[in-house]
Amino acid sequence: MNMNETLTLPLVFLTGGLLGAVFFGGLWWTIQHRASCPRPALSFVLSFWLRSSVAVAGFFLVSGHHWERWLLCLLGFVVARLVVTWLTRPSRGGTGHEASHAP
């Protein structure tokens, strides 16, 4: 492994994390704003297409034809999913948004 690869691989991982943070953070933001949106279904579809386009384009730009970079980028993406999920989880005390079957 040469010096260039030593510097490139951590940057690929971090870029995958950034792409994941944008993708899953955007999903969280879309869900949070669904009530104030006049057409929530359209909002979800457009959000999905935008987030997916950014993620796929980022993977291609960063990874190219190197499978090692694809894997590292994907690993960073998955780690970002775990971090965003952890940061946006409801508190243990409850938020008052839990589903209720009683009137």
Residue frames as qw, qx, qy, qz and C-alpha x, y, z in Angstrom:
[[0.000, 0.890, 0.456, 0.000, 0.00, 0.00, 0.00],
 [0.450, 0.322, -0.009, 0.833, 1.54, 3.28, -1.08],
 [0.121, -0.226, -0.381, 0.888, 1.24, 6.64, 0.65],
 [0.316, -0.064, -0.317, -0.892, -1.52, 7.78, -1.69],
 [0.584, -0.303, -0.703, -0.272, -3.72, 4.79, -0.76],
 [0.399, -0.256, -0.653, 0.590, -2.96, 5.35, 2.94],
 [0.073, 0.197, 0.185, -0.960, -4.50, 8.81, 2.69],
 [0.391, -0.053, -0.513, -0.762, -7.26, 7.91, 0.23],
 [0.427, -0.261, -0.862, -0.074, -8.91, 5.04, 2.08],
 [0.151, -0.411, -0.626, 0.645, -9.79, 6.94, 5.27],
 [0.194, 0.254, -0.082, -0.944, -11.19, 9.78, 3.13],
 [0.404, -0.102, -0.737, -0.533, -13.33, 7.29, 1.22],
 [0.329, -0.373, -0.827, 0.262, -14.69, 5.94, 4.51],
 [0.042, -0.406, -0.355, 0.841, -15.43, 9.46, 5.77],
 [0.280, 0.121, -0.387, -0.870, -17.10, 10.38, 2.48],
 [0.398, -0.257, -0.847, -0.241, -19.30, 7.29, 2.79],
 [0.234, -0.437, -0.672, 0.550, -20.20, 8.47, 6.28],
 [0.099, 0.310, 0.023, -0.945, -21.05, 11.93, 4.97],
 [0.363, -0.042, -0.644, -0.672, -23.21, 10.44, 2.21],
 [0.378, -0.355, -0.852, 0.070, -24.96, 8.26, 4.79],
 [0.117, -0.404, -0.471, 0.775, -25.52, 11.23, 7.10],
 [0.247, 0.182, -0.242, -0.921, -27.06, 13.20, 4.24],
 [0.411, -0.139, -0.786, -0.440, -29.22, 10.24, 3.17],
 [0.420, -0.423, -0.785, 0.170, -30.51, 9.22, 6.60],
 [0.110, -0.347, -0.326, 0.872, -30.56, 12.74, 8.01],
 [0.270, 0.046, -0.375, -0.886, -32.64, 13.77, 5.01],
 [0.442, -0.305, -0.808, -0.242, -34.99, 10.88, 5.66],
 [0.298, -0.430, -0.644, 0.558, -35.38, 11.96, 9.30],
 [0.044, 0.251, 0.030, -0.967, -36.00, 15.56, 8.22],
 [0.349, -0.116, -0.618, -0.695, -38.64, 14.44, 5.69],
 [0.427, -0.403, -0.809, 0.044, -40.44, 12.40, 8.34],
 [0.221, -0.389, -0.463, 0.765, -40.37, 15.29, 10.81],
 [0.148, 0.291, -0.083, -0.942, -41.94, 17.68, 8.30],
 [0.035, -0.245, -0.885, -0.394, -44.60, 15.37, 6.86],
 [0.027, -0.645, -0.693, 0.321, -47.40, 16.90, 8.96],
 [0.032, 0.709, 0.064, -0.701, -46.79, 20.43, 7.69],
 [0.073, -0.196, 0.687, 0.696, -46.51, 19.36, 4.05],
 [0.621, 0.278, 0.101, -0.726, -49.68, 19.72, 1.95],
 [0.882, 0.309, -0.261, -0.242, -48.69, 16.69, -0.19],
 [0.538, -0.612, 0.579, -0.033, -46.67, 14.32, 2.00],
 [0.896, 0.158, 0.399, 0.116, -46.59, 11.45, -0.52],
 [0.573, 0.776, -0.030, 0.262, -44.97, 13.68, -3.14],
 [0.193, -0.869, 0.415, -0.188, -42.56, 14.96, -0.52],
 [0.773, -0.346, 0.531, 0.021, -41.48, 11.41, 0.37],
 [0.842, 0.409, 0.283, 0.209, -40.99, 10.41, -3.27],
 [0.363, 0.876, -0.147, 0.282, -39.00, 13.53, -4.15],
 [0.414, -0.769, 0.468, -0.137, -36.93, 13.20, -0.99],
 [0.879, -0.111, 0.453, 0.099, -36.15, 9.58, -1.80],
 [0.743, 0.586, 0.154, 0.285, -35.09, 10.38, -5.36],
 [0.111, 0.918, -0.265, 0.273, -32.93, 13.30, -4.30],
 [0.576, -0.635, 0.504, -0.098, -31.27, 11.41, -1.43],
 [0.900, 0.071, 0.407, 0.141, -30.69, 8.33, -3.59],
 [0.610, 0.748, 0.017, 0.260, -29.27, 10.36, -6.46],
 [0.095, -0.883, 0.403, -0.220, -26.81, 12.13, -4.17],
 [0.727, -0.433, 0.531, -0.042, -25.75, 8.85, -2.54],
 [0.880, 0.279, 0.335, 0.187, -25.28, 6.91, -5.79],
 [0.449, 0.844, -0.103, 0.274, -23.45, 9.79, -7.50],
 [0.304, -0.819, 0.454, -0.174, -21.21, 10.15, -4.45],
 [0.853, -0.202, 0.477, 0.065, -20.40, 6.44, -4.45],
 [0.790, 0.520, 0.192, 0.263, -19.46, 6.56, -8.13],
 [0.217, 0.913, -0.206, 0.277, -17.35, 9.70, -7.80],
 [0.425, -0.731, 0.505, -0.171, -15.47, 8.51, -4.74],
 [0.798, -0.202, 0.567, -0.010, -15.09, 4.82, -5.53],
 [0.332, 0.596, -0.568, -0.461, -14.68, 4.63, -9.27],
 [0.844, 0.192, -0.453, -0.214, -13.69, 1.15, -10.38],
 [0.205, 0.372, -0.795, 0.432, -12.01, 0.18, -7.10],
 [0.662, -0.405, -0.589, -0.227, -14.00, -2.45, -5.19],
 [0.506, -0.206, -0.552, 0.630, -12.06, -1.70, -2.00],
 [0.030, -0.041, 0.105, -0.993, -13.25, 1.89, -2.11],
 [0.536, -0.318, -0.475, -0.622, -16.84, 0.75, -2.74],
 [0.664, -0.353, -0.643, 0.147, -16.69, -1.41, 0.39],
 [0.352, -0.167, -0.395, 0.832, -15.17, 1.33, 2.53],
 [0.213, -0.161, -0.144, -0.953, -17.69, 3.87, 1.26],
 [0.633, -0.353, -0.564, -0.396, -20.51, 1.43, 2.00],
 [0.584, -0.287, -0.610, 0.452, -19.11, 0.77, 5.48],
 [0.119, -0.044, -0.213, 0.969, -19.03, 4.51, 6.18],
 [0.419, -0.250, -0.379, -0.787, -22.61, 4.78, 4.88],
 [0.675, -0.370, -0.632, -0.084, -23.79, 2.00, 7.23],
 [0.444, -0.210, -0.495, 0.717, -21.94, 3.51, 10.20],
 [0.108, -0.099, -0.010, -0.989, -23.65, 6.83, 9.47],
 [0.568, -0.356, -0.538, -0.511, -27.01, 5.04, 9.49],
 [0.630, -0.359, -0.618, 0.303, -26.27, 3.69, 12.95],
 [0.271, -0.118, -0.284, 0.912, -25.16, 7.10, 14.20],
 [0.282, -0.201, -0.223, -0.911, -28.18, 8.95, 12.76],
 [0.634, -0.386, -0.616, -0.264, -30.52, 6.28, 14.16],
 [0.555, -0.312, -0.551, 0.540, -28.90, 6.62, 17.57],
 [0.136, -0.041, -0.135, 0.981, -28.99, 10.44, 17.51],
 [0.384, -0.143, -0.254, -0.876, -32.64, 10.64, 16.43],
 [0.393, -0.282, -0.875, 0.012, -34.11, 7.90, 18.61],
 [0.438, -0.713, -0.206, -0.507, -36.94, 8.86, 20.93],
 [0.081, -0.494, 0.651, -0.570, -36.04, 9.40, 24.56],
 [0.268, -0.106, -0.946, 0.149, -36.81, 6.61, 27.00],
 [0.157, 0.276, 0.552, -0.771, -39.36, 8.78, 28.76],
 [0.328, 0.583, 0.731, 0.132, -41.46, 8.83, 25.61],
 [0.129, -0.012, 0.208, 0.970, -42.25, 11.71, 23.31],
 [0.413, 0.408, 0.432, -0.691, -45.98, 11.39, 23.38],
 [0.491, 0.439, -0.430, -0.617, -45.98, 10.20, 19.79],
 [0.170, -0.112, 0.979, -0.001, -46.33, 6.52, 20.59],
 [0.426, -0.168, -0.654, -0.603, -49.11, 4.66, 18.81],
 [0.320, 0.007, 0.684, -0.655, -52.19, 4.19, 20.90],
 [0.184, -0.230, -0.869, -0.398, -55.05, 1.84, 20.25],
 [0.113, -0.594, -0.695, 0.390, -57.28, 3.38, 22.88],
 [0.142, 0.788, 0.374, 0.468, -59.44, 6.41, 22.04]]
